[in-house]
Amino acid sequence: MAFVRVFDTICDGWQCEKDDDGNPFTYETKEEAQRELNADFQELRSNQIKSGMEPDEEPDEFVIPLSEYVEGRKVVYHG
């Protein structure tokens, strides 16, 4: 099973990084994808701290199976 790192945008819904052919960039395991996501997030936090910004508390991205990824998906919560 393949996995993707997904980020949710207000305007465009779910998005993910794509390869040169425009296909979602995939990882072979969820653990691999999560490791990469964590490493990138730690680098982002480090850069934020170095520049004097308040660092993000948690990543904007999450890992899901490729089979569940729907580009542009938007979730609306009713309170």
Backbone torsions as a table, in degrees:
resi	resn	phi	psi	omega
1	MET	NA	139.5	179.5
2	ALA	-99.9	152.9	-179.2
3	PHE	-129.2	154.1	177.5
4	VAL	-130.7	153.3	172.2
5	ARG	-94.3	125.3	-174.1
6	VAL	-118.8	141.8	170.0
7	PHE	-126.1	146.6	-175.3
8	ASP	-105.5	128.2	177.2
9	THR	-113.7	149.4	-179.1
10	ILE	-63.5	-43.1	-175.3
11	CYS	-81.4	-43.3	-170.6
12	ASP	-107.6	0.2	-178.8
13	GLY	69.9	-154.0	-177.0
14	TRP	-63.7	136.5	176.2
15	GLN	-138.6	160.3	174.2
16	CYS	-148.1	163.6	176.6
17	GLU	-67.0	143.7	-178.6
18	LYS	-121.3	154.0	178.1
19	ASP	-81.7	-175.9	-177.0
20	ASP	-62.7	-23.0	-180.0
21	ASP	-91.8	1.5	179.5
22	GLY	85.9	10.1	178.1
23	ASN	-93.3	151.3	178.0
24	PRO	-56.4	136.2	176.0
25	PHE	-74.7	123.9	-173.8
26	THR	-113.6	159.6	175.5
27	TYR	-121.5	148.3	-178.1
28	GLU	-72.5	-32.0	-179.6
29	THR	-131.6	157.2	177.1
30	LYS	-64.7	-37.4	-179.6
31	GLU	-62.9	-42.5	178.5
32	GLU	-61.2	-46.7	-180.0
33	ALA	-62.6	-41.9	-179.0
34	GLN	-67.5	-38.4	177.1
35	ARG	-60.7	-46.5	179.1
36	GLU	-62.9	-42.5	178.8
37	LEU	-61.7	-46.0	-179.7
38	ASN	-63.6	-41.9	179.5
39	ALA	-62.9	-45.1	178.7
40	ASP	-64.0	-39.0	-179.9
41	PHE	-66.3	-41.0	178.7
42	GLN	-63.8	-38.2	176.8
43	GLU	-64.5	-43.0	177.6
44	LEU	-59.3	-48.2	179.5
45	ARG	-59.8	-43.1	179.3
46	SER	-60.6	-44.4	178.9
47	ASN	-65.6	-37.9	178.2
48	GLN	-63.7	-45.0	-179.8
49	ILE	-63.4	-45.0	-179.9
50	LYS	-60.8	-32.7	-178.4
51	SER	-89.1	1.8	177.1
52	GLY	87.2	7.1	179.0
53	MET	-83.0	158.3	171.0
54	GLU	-74.3	122.4	-176.1
55	PRO	-72.2	147.3	174.7
56	ASP	-61.0	146.7	-179.2
57	GLU	-84.6	-32.7	-179.2
58	GLU	-149.0	159.8	-178.0
59	PRO	-66.7	152.5	174.2
60	ASP	-83.4	-14.1	-176.9
61	GLU	-97.9	161.8	174.2
62	PHE	-146.8	161.0	-176.3
63	VAL	-106.4	132.3	175.9
64	ILE	-139.5	161.1	173.6
65	PRO	-63.8	144.1	178.5
66	LEU	-55.7	-35.0	-178.3
67	SER	-63.7	-19.7	179.2
68	GLU	-97.5	-6.9	-177.1
69	TYR	-78.0	126.7	175.2
70	VAL	-129.3	108.4	-178.8
71	GLU	-58.9	132.6	177.9
72	GLY	86.1	0.7	-179.1
73	ARG	-60.0	134.9	177.7
74	LYS	-126.8	139.4	178.7
75	VAL	-112.7	130.4	178.7
76	VAL	-114.3	124.1	-179.8
77	TYR	-99.3	133.8	175.6
78	HIS	-107.0	125.0	-176.0
79	GLY	-86.6	NA	NA
